[in-house]
Amino acid sequence: MSSELLTVREVAEILTISQATLRGWIKENTAPKYYRLNGGAIRFEKADVLGWLEQQIESYGGSR
């Protein structure tokens, strides 16, 4: 992992969703790739989040 690691709160802010929504996506396995650290903390690589977001935009025919 060479990218900046982000918390659930930070990713929710980037995606403009609630933390509860993001946690729901994690449970549904539809969230961006994440890592569960010792103690249960969840972290995301920033590059993975941005790549996932780009893929979502393309999947739904959106544009920037």
mmCIF file of the N, C-alpha and C atoms, coordinates in Angstrom:
data_MODEL
# 
_entry.id   MODEL 
# 
loop_
_atom_site.group_PDB 
_atom_site.id 
_atom_site.type_symbol 
_atom_site.label_atom_id 
_atom_site.label_alt_id 
_atom_site.label_comp_id 
_atom_site.label_asym_id 
_atom_site.label_entity_id 
_atom_site.label_seq_id 
_atom_site.pdbx_PDB_ins_code 
_atom_site.Cartn_x 
_atom_site.Cartn_y 
_atom_site.Cartn_z 
_atom_site.occupancy 
_atom_site.B_iso_or_equiv 
_atom_site.pdbx_formal_charge 
_atom_site.auth_seq_id 
_atom_site.auth_comp_id 
_atom_site.auth_asym_id 
_atom_site.auth_atom_id 
_atom_site.pdbx_PDB_model_num 
ATOM 1   N N  . MET A 1 1  ? 0.849   -1.188 0.000   1.00 0.00 ? 1  MET A N  1 
ATOM 2   C CA . MET A 1 1  ? 0.000   0.000  0.000   1.00 0.00 ? 1  MET A CA 1 
ATOM 3   C C  . MET A 1 1  ? 0.887   1.241  0.000   1.00 0.00 ? 1  MET A C  1 
ATOM 4   N N  . SER A 1 2  ? 0.822   1.999  -1.050  1.00 0.00 ? 2  SER A N  1 
ATOM 5   C CA . SER A 1 2  ? 1.654   3.191  -1.130  1.00 0.00 ? 2  SER A CA 1 
ATOM 6   C C  . SER A 1 2  ? 0.815   4.466  -1.135  1.00 0.00 ? 2  SER A C  1 
ATOM 7   N N  . SER A 1 3  ? -0.471  4.335  -1.224  1.00 0.00 ? 3  SER A N  1 
ATOM 8   C CA . SER A 1 3  ? -1.371  5.475  -1.304  1.00 0.00 ? 3  SER A CA 1 
ATOM 9   C C  . SER A 1 3  ? -1.740  5.970  0.091   1.00 0.00 ? 3  SER A C  1 
ATOM 10  N N  . GLU A 1 4  ? -2.253  7.160  0.140   1.00 0.00 ? 4  GLU A N  1 
ATOM 11  C CA . GLU A 1 4  ? -2.748  7.718  1.397   1.00 0.00 ? 4  GLU A CA 1 
ATOM 12  C C  . GLU A 1 4  ? -3.931  6.897  1.893   1.00 0.00 ? 4  GLU A C  1 
ATOM 13  N N  . LEU A 1 5  ? -3.934  6.569  3.177   1.00 0.00 ? 5  LEU A N  1 
ATOM 14  C CA . LEU A 1 5  ? -5.034  5.803  3.758   1.00 0.00 ? 5  LEU A CA 1 
ATOM 15  C C  . LEU A 1 5  ? -6.079  6.751  4.328   1.00 0.00 ? 5  LEU A C  1 
ATOM 16  N N  . LEU A 1 6  ? -7.348  6.418  4.085   1.00 0.00 ? 6  LEU A N  1 
ATOM 17  C CA . LEU A 1 6  ? -8.463  7.251  4.511   1.00 0.00 ? 6  LEU A CA 1 
ATOM 18  C C  . LEU A 1 6  ? -9.372  6.479  5.453   1.00 0.00 ? 6  LEU A C  1 
ATOM 19  N N  . THR A 1 7  ? -10.021 7.189  6.346   1.00 0.00 ? 7  THR A N  1 
ATOM 20  C CA . THR A 1 7  ? -10.987 6.601  7.272   1.00 0.00 ? 7  THR A CA 1 
ATOM 21  C C  . THR A 1 7  ? -12.369 6.540  6.619   1.00 0.00 ? 7  THR A C  1 
ATOM 22  N N  . VAL A 1 8  ? -13.286 5.878  7.280   1.00 0.00 ? 8  VAL A N  1 
ATOM 23  C CA . VAL A 1 8  ? -14.673 5.834  6.812   1.00 0.00 ? 8  VAL A CA 1 
ATOM 24  C C  . VAL A 1 8  ? -15.227 7.254  6.711   1.00 0.00 ? 8  VAL A C  1 
ATOM 25  N N  . ARG A 1 9  ? -14.954 8.067  7.704   1.00 0.00 ? 9  ARG A N  1 
ATOM 26  C CA . ARG A 1 9  ? -15.448 9.457  7.692   1.00 0.00 ? 9  ARG A CA 1 
ATOM 27  C C  . ARG A 1 9  ? -14.919 10.217 6.482   1.00 0.00 ? 9  ARG A C  1 
ATOM 28  N N  . GLU A 1 10 ? -13.633 10.080 6.210   1.00 0.00 ? 10 GLU A N  1 
ATOM 29  C CA . GLU A 1 10 ? -13.026 10.806 5.090   1.00 0.00 ? 10 GLU A CA 1 
ATOM 30  C C  . GLU A 1 10 ? -13.581 10.345 3.746   1.00 0.00 ? 10 GLU A C  1 
ATOM 31  N N  . VAL A 1 11 ? -13.772 9.043  3.594   1.00 0.00 ? 11 VAL A N  1 
ATOM 32  C CA . VAL A 1 11 ? -14.326 8.523  2.338   1.00 0.00 ? 11 VAL A CA 1 
ATOM 33  C C  . VAL A 1 11 ? -15.776 8.970  2.170   1.00 0.00 ? 11 VAL A C  1 
ATOM 34  N N  . ALA A 1 12 ? -16.537 8.926  3.235   1.00 0.00 ? 12 ALA A N  1 
ATOM 35  C CA . ALA A 1 12 ? -17.924 9.395  3.170   1.00 0.00 ? 12 ALA A CA 1 
ATOM 36  C C  . ALA A 1 12 ? -17.974 10.860 2.733   1.00 0.00 ? 12 ALA A C  1 
ATOM 37  N N  . GLU A 1 13 ? -17.063 11.664 3.226   1.00 0.00 ? 13 GLU A N  1 
ATOM 38  C CA . GLU A 1 13 ? -17.013 13.078 2.823   1.00 0.00 ? 13 GLU A CA 1 
ATOM 39  C C  . GLU A 1 13 ? -16.679 13.213 1.341   1.00 0.00 ? 13 GLU A C  1 
ATOM 40  N N  . ILE A 1 14 ? -15.713 12.443 0.863   1.00 0.00 ? 14 ILE A N  1 
ATOM 41  C CA . ILE A 1 14 ? -15.329 12.497 -0.553  1.00 0.00 ? 14 ILE A CA 1 
ATOM 42  C C  . ILE A 1 14 ? -16.514 12.117 -1.435  1.00 0.00 ? 14 ILE A C  1 
ATOM 43  N N  . LEU A 1 15 ? -17.251 11.080 -1.024  1.00 0.00 ? 15 LEU A N  1 
ATOM 44  C CA . LEU A 1 15 ? -18.367 10.578 -1.825  1.00 0.00 ? 15 LEU A CA 1 
ATOM 45  C C  . LEU A 1 15 ? -19.667 11.332 -1.560  1.00 0.00 ? 15 LEU A C  1 
ATOM 46  N N  . THR A 1 16 ? -19.640 12.267 -0.630  1.00 0.00 ? 16 THR A N  1 
ATOM 47  C CA . THR A 1 16 ? -20.811 13.054 -0.196  1.00 0.00 ? 16 THR A CA 1 
ATOM 48  C C  . THR A 1 16 ? -21.989 12.145 0.173   1.00 0.00 ? 16 THR A C  1 
ATOM 49  N N  . ILE A 1 17 ? -21.677 11.172 1.023   1.00 0.00 ? 17 ILE A N  1 
ATOM 50  C CA . ILE A 1 17 ? -22.681 10.263 1.574   1.00 0.00 ? 17 ILE A CA 1 
ATOM 51  C C  . ILE A 1 17 ? -22.483 10.204 3.081   1.00 0.00 ? 17 ILE A C  1 
ATOM 52  N N  . SER A 1 18 ? -23.431 9.615  3.775   1.00 0.00 ? 18 SER A N  1 
ATOM 53  C CA . SER A 1 18 ? -23.269 9.466  5.219   1.00 0.00 ? 18 SER A CA 1 
ATOM 54  C C  . SER A 1 18 ? -22.349 8.286  5.526   1.00 0.00 ? 18 SER A C  1 
ATOM 55  N N  . GLN A 1 19 ? -21.773 8.310  6.716   1.00 0.00 ? 19 GLN A N  1 
ATOM 56  C CA . GLN A 1 19 ? -20.954 7.188  7.151   1.00 0.00 ? 19 GLN A CA 1 
ATOM 57  C C  . GLN A 1 19 ? -21.794 5.920  7.234   1.00 0.00 ? 19 GLN A C  1 
ATOM 58  N N  . ALA A 1 20 ? -23.056 6.054  7.621   1.00 0.00 ? 20 ALA A N  1 
ATOM 59  C CA . ALA A 1 20 ? -23.951 4.896  7.710   1.00 0.00 ? 20 ALA A CA 1 
ATOM 60  C C  . ALA A 1 20 ? -24.153 4.263  6.337   1.00 0.00 ? 20 ALA A C  1 
ATOM 61  N N  . THR A 1 21 ? -24.304 5.091  5.308   1.00 0.00 ? 21 THR A N  1 
ATOM 62  C CA . THR A 1 21 ? -24.450 4.563  3.947   1.00 0.00 ? 21 THR A CA 1 
ATOM 63  C C  . THR A 1 21 ? -23.198 3.812  3.536   1.00 0.00 ? 21 THR A C  1 
ATOM 64  N N  . LEU A 1 22 ? -22.040 4.378  3.794   1.00 0.00 ? 22 LEU A N  1 
ATOM 65  C CA . LEU A 1 22 ? -20.787 3.723  3.441   1.00 0.00 ? 22 LEU A CA 1 
ATOM 66  C C  . LEU A 1 22 ? -20.642 2.406  4.192   1.00 0.00 ? 22 LEU A C  1 
ATOM 67  N N  . ARG A 1 23 ? -20.982 2.392  5.462   1.00 0.00 ? 23 ARG A N  1 
ATOM 68  C CA . ARG A 1 23 ? -20.900 1.143  6.232   1.00 0.00 ? 23 ARG A CA 1 
ATOM 69  C C  . ARG A 1 23 ? -21.882 0.093  5.678   1.00 0.00 ? 23 ARG A C  1 
ATOM 70  N N  . GLY A 1 24 ? -23.022 0.543  5.205   1.00 0.00 ? 24 GLY A N  1 
ATOM 71  C CA . GLY A 1 24 ? -23.973 -0.365 4.562   1.00 0.00 ? 24 GLY A CA 1 
ATOM 72  C C  . GLY A 1 24 ? -23.390 -0.958 3.291   1.00 0.00 ? 24 GLY A C  1 
ATOM 73  N N  . TRP A 1 25 ? -22.714 -0.109 2.499   1.00 0.00 ? 25 TRP A N  1 
ATOM 74  C CA . TRP A 1 25 ? -22.064 -0.593 1.280   1.00 0.00 ? 25 TRP A CA 1 
ATOM 75  C C  . TRP A 1 25 ? -20.970 -1.602 1.606   1.00 0.00 ? 25 TRP A C  1 
ATOM 76  N N  . ILE A 1 26 ? -20.262 -1.373 2.709   1.00 0.00 ? 26 ILE A N  1 
ATOM 77  C CA . ILE A 1 26 ? -19.223 -2.317 3.128   1.00 0.00 ? 26 ILE A CA 1 
ATOM 78  C C  . ILE A 1 26 ? -19.870 -3.666 3.426   1.00 0.00 ? 26 ILE A C  1 
ATOM 79  N N  . LYS A 1 27 ? -20.965 -3.662 4.161   1.00 0.00 ? 27 LYS A N  1 
ATOM 80  C CA . LYS A 1 27 ? -21.668 -4.911 4.487   1.00 0.00 ? 27 LYS A CA 1 
ATOM 81  C C  . LYS A 1 27 ? -22.214 -5.594 3.239   1.00 0.00 ? 27 LYS A C  1 
ATOM 82  N N  . GLU A 1 28 ? -22.655 -4.802 2.251   1.00 0.00 ? 28 GLU A N  1 
ATOM 83  C CA . GLU A 1 28 ? -23.205 -5.336 1.008   1.00 0.00 ? 28 GLU A CA 1 
ATOM 84  C C  . GLU A 1 28 ? -22.117 -5.696 -0.004  1.00 0.00 ? 28 GLU A C  1 
ATOM 85  N N  . ASN A 1 29 ? -20.863 -5.376 0.337   1.00 0.00 ? 29 ASN A N  1 
ATOM 86  C CA . ASN A 1 29 ? -19.722 -5.630 -0.543  1.00 0.00 ? 29 ASN A CA 1 
ATOM 87  C C  . ASN A 1 29 ? -19.786 -4.809 -1.832  1.00 0.00 ? 29 ASN A C  1 
ATOM 88  N N  . THR A 1 30 ? -20.312 -3.586 -1.744  1.00 0.00 ? 30 THR A N  1 
ATOM 89  C CA . THR A 1 30 ? -20.380 -2.710 -2.906  1.00 0.00 ? 30 THR A CA 1 
ATOM 90  C C  . THR A 1 30 ? -19.530 -1.454 -2.729  1.00 0.00 ? 30 THR A C  1 
ATOM 91  N N  . ALA A 1 31 ? -18.841 -1.351 -1.618  1.00 0.00 ? 31 ALA A N  1 
ATOM 92  C CA . ALA A 1 31 ? -17.985 -0.194 -1.323  1.00 0.00 ? 31 ALA A CA 1 
ATOM 93  C C  . ALA A 1 31 ? -16.665 -0.307 -2.080  1.00 0.00 ? 31 ALA A C  1 
ATOM 94  N N  . PRO A 1 32 ? -15.925 0.793  -2.154  1.00 0.00 ? 32 PRO A N  1 
ATOM 95  C CA . PRO A 1 32 ? -14.563 0.696  -2.692  1.00 0.00 ? 32 PRO A CA 1 
ATOM 96  C C  . PRO A 1 32 ? -13.735 -0.296 -1.870  1.00 0.00 ? 32 PRO A C  1 
ATOM 97  N N  . LYS A 1 33 ? -12.696 -0.827 -2.474  1.00 0.00 ? 33 LYS A N  1 
ATOM 98  C CA . LYS A 1 33 ? -11.806 -1.772 -1.785  1.00 0.00 ? 33 LYS A CA 1 
ATOM 99  C C  . LYS A 1 33 ? -11.322 -1.155 -0.474  1.00 0.00 ? 33 LYS A C  1 
ATOM 100 N N  . TYR A 1 34 ? -11.321 -1.957 0.583   1.00 0.00 ? 34 TYR A N  1 
ATOM 101 C CA . TYR A 1 34 ? -10.899 -1.461 1.889   1.00 0.00 ? 34 TYR A CA 1 
ATOM 102 C C  . TYR A 1 34 ? -10.089 -2.517 2.607   1.00 0.00 ? 34 TYR A C  1 
ATOM 103 N N  . TYR A 1 35 ? -9.453  -2.097 3.673   1.00 0.00 ? 35 TYR A N  1 
ATOM 104 C CA . TYR A 1 35 ? -8.637  -2.971 4.508   1.00 0.00 ? 35 TYR A CA 1 
ATOM 105 C C  . TYR A 1 35 ? -9.164  -2.892 5.936   1.00 0.00 ? 35 TYR A C  1 
ATOM 106 N N  . ARG A 1 36 ? -9.270  -4.035 6.572   1.00 0.00 ? 36 ARG A N  1 
ATOM 107 C CA . ARG A 1 36 ? -9.660  -4.067 7.980   1.00 0.00 ? 36 ARG A CA 1 
ATOM 108 C C  . ARG A 1 36 ? -8.383  -4.301 8.786   1.00 0.00 ? 36 ARG A C  1 
ATOM 109 N N  . LEU A 1 37 ? -8.032  -3.344 9.617   1.00 0.00 ? 37 LEU A N  1 
ATOM 110 C CA . LEU A 1 37 ? -6.812  -3.401 10.406  1.00 0.00 ? 37 LEU A CA 1 
ATOM 111 C C  . LEU A 1 37 ? -7.041  -4.156 11.707  1.00 0.00 ? 37 LEU A C  1 
ATOM 112 N N  . ASN A 1 38 ? -5.949  -4.476 12.388  1.00 0.00 ? 38 ASN A N  1 
ATOM 113 C CA . ASN A 1 38 ? -6.071  -5.089 13.712  1.00 0.00 ? 38 ASN A CA 1 
ATOM 114 C C  . ASN A 1 38 ? -6.939  -4.183 14.573  1.00 0.00 ? 38 ASN A C  1 
ATOM 115 N N  . GLY A 1 39 ? -7.843  -4.762 15.303  1.00 0.00 ? 39 GLY A N  1 
ATOM 116 C CA . GLY A 1 39 ? -8.757  -3.978 16.129  1.00 0.00 ? 39 GLY A CA 1 
ATOM 117 C C  . GLY A 1 39 ? -10.034 -3.616 15.392  1.00 0.00 ? 39 GLY A C  1 
ATOM 118 N N  . GLY A 1 40 ? -10.133 -3.948 14.099  1.00 0.00 ? 40 GLY A N  1 
ATOM 119 C CA . GLY A 1 40 ? -11.363 -3.730 13.347  1.00 0.00 ? 40 GLY A CA 1 
ATOM 120 C C  . GLY A 1 40 ? -11.469 -2.424 12.586  1.00 0.00 ? 40 GLY A C  1 
ATOM 121 N N  . ALA A 1 41 ? -10.483 -1.539 12.711  1.00 0.00 ? 41 ALA A N  1 
ATOM 122 C CA . ALA A 1 41 ? -10.543 -0.264 11.993  1.00 0.00 ? 41 ALA A CA 1 
ATOM 123 C C  . ALA A 1 41 ? -10.532 -0.514 10.486  1.00 0.00 ? 41 ALA A C  1 
ATOM 124 N N  . ILE A 1 42 ? -11.312 0.262  9.758   1.00 0.00 ? 42 ILE A N  1 
ATOM 125 C CA . ILE A 1 42 ? -11.399 0.141  8.304   1.00 0.00 ? 42 ILE A CA 1 
ATOM 126 C C  . ILE A 1 42 ? -10.661 1.324  7.676   1.00 0.00 ? 42 ILE A C  1 
ATOM 127 N N  . ARG A 1 43 ? -9.834  1.018  6.674   1.00 0.00 ? 43 ARG A N  1 
ATOM 128 C CA . ARG A 1 43 ? -9.114  2.055  5.946   1.00 0.00 ? 43 ARG A CA 1 
ATOM 129 C C  . ARG A 1 43 ? -9.220  1.786  4.447   1.00 0.00 ? 43 ARG A C  1 
ATOM 130 N N  . PHE A 1 44 ? -9.219  2.858  3.687   1.00 0.00 ? 44 PHE A N  1 
ATOM 131 C CA . PHE A 1 44 ? -9.291  2.806  2.235   1.00 0.00 ? 44 PHE A CA 1 
ATOM 132 C C  . PHE A 1 44 ? -8.063  3.506  1.664   1.00 0.00 ? 44 PHE A C  1 
ATOM 133 N N  . GLU A 1 45 ? -7.533  2.980  0.570   1.00 0.00 ? 45 GLU A N  1 
ATOM 134 C CA . GLU A 1 45 ? -6.490  3.721  -0.139  1.00 0.00 ? 45 GLU A CA 1 
ATOM 135 C C  . GLU A 1 45 ? -7.185  4.778  -0.992  1.00 0.00 ? 45 GLU A C  1 
ATOM 136 N N  . LYS A 1 46 ? -6.666  5.989  -0.949  1.00 0.00 ? 46 LYS A N  1 
ATOM 137 C CA . LYS A 1 46 ? -7.281  7.093  -1.687  1.00 0.00 ? 46 LYS A CA 1 
ATOM 138 C C  . LYS A 1 46 ? -7.379  6.769  -3.171  1.00 0.00 ? 46 LYS A C  1 
ATOM 139 N N  . ALA A 1 47 ? -6.345  6.170  -3.736  1.00 0.00 ? 47 ALA A N  1 
ATOM 140 C CA . ALA A 1 47 ? -6.357  5.821  -5.160  1.00 0.00 ? 47 ALA A CA 1 
ATOM 141 C C  . ALA A 1 47 ? -7.477  4.838  -5.477  1.00 0.00 ? 47 ALA A C  1 
ATOM 142 N N  . ASP A 1 48 ? -7.734  3.891  -4.581  1.00 0.00 ? 48 ASP A N  1 
ATOM 143 C CA . ASP A 1 48 ? -8.824  2.929  -4.783  1.00 0.00 ? 48 ASP A CA 1 
ATOM 144 C C  . ASP A 1 48 ? -10.181 3.627  -4.765  1.00 0.00 ? 48 ASP A C  1 
ATOM 145 N N  . VAL A 1 49 ? -10.355 4.559  -3.851  1.00 0.00 ? 49 VAL A N  1 
ATOM 146 C CA . VAL A 1 49 ? -11.625 5.287  -3.745  1.00 0.00 ? 49 VAL A CA 1 
ATOM 147 C C  . VAL A 1 49 ? -11.871 6.109  -5.008  1.00 0.00 ? 49 VAL A C  1 
ATOM 148 N N  . LEU A 1 50 ? -10.850 6.827  -5.454  1.00 0.00 ? 50 LEU A N  1 
ATOM 149 C CA . LEU A 1 50 ? -11.016 7.665  -6.648  1.00 0.00 ? 50 LEU A CA 1 
ATOM 150 C C  . LEU A 1 50 ? -11.244 6.818  -7.891  1.00 0.00 ? 50 LEU A C  1 
ATOM 151 N N  . GLY A 1 51 ? -10.556 5.678  -7.990  1.00 0.00 ? 51 GLY A N  1 
ATOM 152 C CA . GLY A 1 51 ? -10.764 4.765  -9.113  1.00 0.00 ? 51 GLY A CA 1 
ATOM 153 C C  . GLY A 1 51 ? -12.167 4.172  -9.102  1.00 0.00 ? 51 GLY A C  1 
ATOM 154 N N  . TRP A 1 52 ? -12.645 3.796  -7.910  1.00 0.00 ? 52 TRP A N  1 
ATOM 155 C CA . TRP A 1 52 ? -13.993 3.256  -7.756  1.00 0.00 ? 52 TRP A CA 1 
ATOM 156 C C  . TRP A 1 52 ? -15.029 4.305  -8.170  1.00 0.00 ? 52 TRP A C  1 
ATOM 157 N N  . LEU A 1 53 ? -14.815 5.542  -7.741  1.00 0.00 ? 53 LEU A N  1 
ATOM 158 C CA . LEU A 1 53 ? -15.743 6.620  -8.074  1.00 0.00 ? 53 LEU A CA 1 
ATOM 159 C C  . LEU A 1 53 ? -15.786 6.837  -9.585  1.00 0.00 ? 53 LEU A C  1 
ATOM 160 N N  . GLU A 1 54 ? -14.638 6.849  -10.222 1.00 0.00 ? 54 GLU A N  1 
ATOM 161 C CA . GLU A 1 54 ? -14.574 7.018  -11.677 1.00 0.00 ? 54 GLU A CA 1 
ATOM 162 C C  . GLU A 1 54 ? -15.330 5.884  -12.377 1.00 0.00 ? 54 GLU A C  1 
ATOM 163 N N  . GLN A 1 55 ? -15.163 4.669  -11.885 1.00 0.00 ? 55 GLN A N  1 
ATOM 164 C CA . GLN A 1 55 ? -15.845 3.513  -12.459 1.00 0.00 ? 55 GLN A CA 1 
ATOM 165 C C  . GLN A 1 55 ? -17.363 3.640  -12.302 1.00 0.00 ? 55 GLN A C  1 
ATOM 166 N N  . GLN A 1 56 ? -17.813 4.141  -11.162 1.00 0.00 ? 56 GLN A N  1 
ATOM 167 C CA . GLN A 1 56 ? -19.247 4.330  -10.933 1.00 0.00 ? 56 GLN A CA 1 
ATOM 168 C C  . GLN A 1 56 ? -19.809 5.361  -11.898 1.00 0.00 ? 56 GLN A C  1 
ATOM 169 N N  . ILE A 1 57 ? -19.080 6.428  -12.112 1.00 0.00 ? 57 ILE A N  1 
ATOM 170 C CA . ILE A 1 57 ? -19.521 7.482  -13.026 1.00 0.00 ? 57 ILE A CA 1 
ATOM 171 C C  . ILE A 1 57 ? -19.648 6.922  -14.434 1.00 0.00 ? 57 ILE A C  1 
ATOM 172 N N  . GLU A 1 58 ? -18.647 6.160  -14.875 1.00 0.00 ? 58 GLU A N  1 
ATOM 173 C CA . GLU A 1 58 ? -18.671 5.568  -16.215 1.00 0.00 ? 58 GLU A CA 1 
ATOM 174 C C  . GLU A 1 58 ? -19.798 4.541  -16.337 1.00 0.00 ? 58 GLU A C  1 
ATOM 175 N N  . SER A 1 59 ? -20.032 3.753  -15.301 1.00 0.00 ? 59 SER A N  1 
ATOM 176 C CA . SER A 1 59 ? -21.070 2.719  -15.339 1.00 0.00 ? 59 SER A CA 1 
ATOM 177 C C  . SER A 1 59 ? -22.468 3.308  -15.515 1.00 0.00 ? 59 SER A C  1 
ATOM 178 N N  . TYR A 1 60 ? -22.675 4.487  -14.988 1.00 0.00 ? 60 TYR A N  1 
ATOM 179 C CA . TYR A 1 60 ? -23.993 5.102  -15.049 1.00 0.00 ? 60 TYR A CA 1 
ATOM 180 C C  . TYR A 1 60 ? -24.082 6.172  -16.143 1.00 0.00 ? 60 TYR A C  1 
ATOM 181 N N  . GLY A 1 61 ? -23.103 6.179  -17.041 1.00 0.00 ? 61 GLY A N  1 
ATOM 182 C CA . GLY A 1 61 ? -23.159 7.073  -18.187 1.00 0.00 ? 61 GLY A CA 1 
ATOM 183 C C  . GLY A 1 61 ? -22.984 8.533  -17.850 1.00 0.00 ? 61 GLY A C  1 
ATOM 184 N N  . GLY A 1 62 ? -22.450 8.807  -16.678 1.00 0.00 ? 62 GLY A N  1 
ATOM 185 C CA . GLY A 1 62 ? -22.247 10.195 -16.278 1.00 0.00 ? 62 GLY A CA 1 
ATOM 186 C C  . GLY A 1 62 ? -21.011 10.792 -16.917 1.00 0.00 ? 62 GLY A C  1 
ATOM 187 N N  . SER A 1 63 ? -20.871 12.052 -16.753 1.00 0.00 ? 63 SER A N  1 
ATOM 188 C CA . SER A 1 63 ? -19.666 12.737 -17.227 1.00 0.00 ? 63 SER A CA 1 
ATOM 189 C C  . SER A 1 63 ? -19.225 13.722 -16.170 1.00 0.00 ? 63 SER A C  1 
ATOM 190 N N  . ARG A 1 64 ? -18.001 14.137 -16.296 1.00 0.00 ? 64 ARG A N  1 
ATOM 191 C CA . ARG A 1 64 ? -17.467 15.093 -15.317 1.00 0.00 ? 64 ARG A CA 1 
ATOM 192 C C  . ARG A 1 64 ? -17.878 16.497 -15.643 1.00 0.00 ? 64 ARG A C  1 
# 
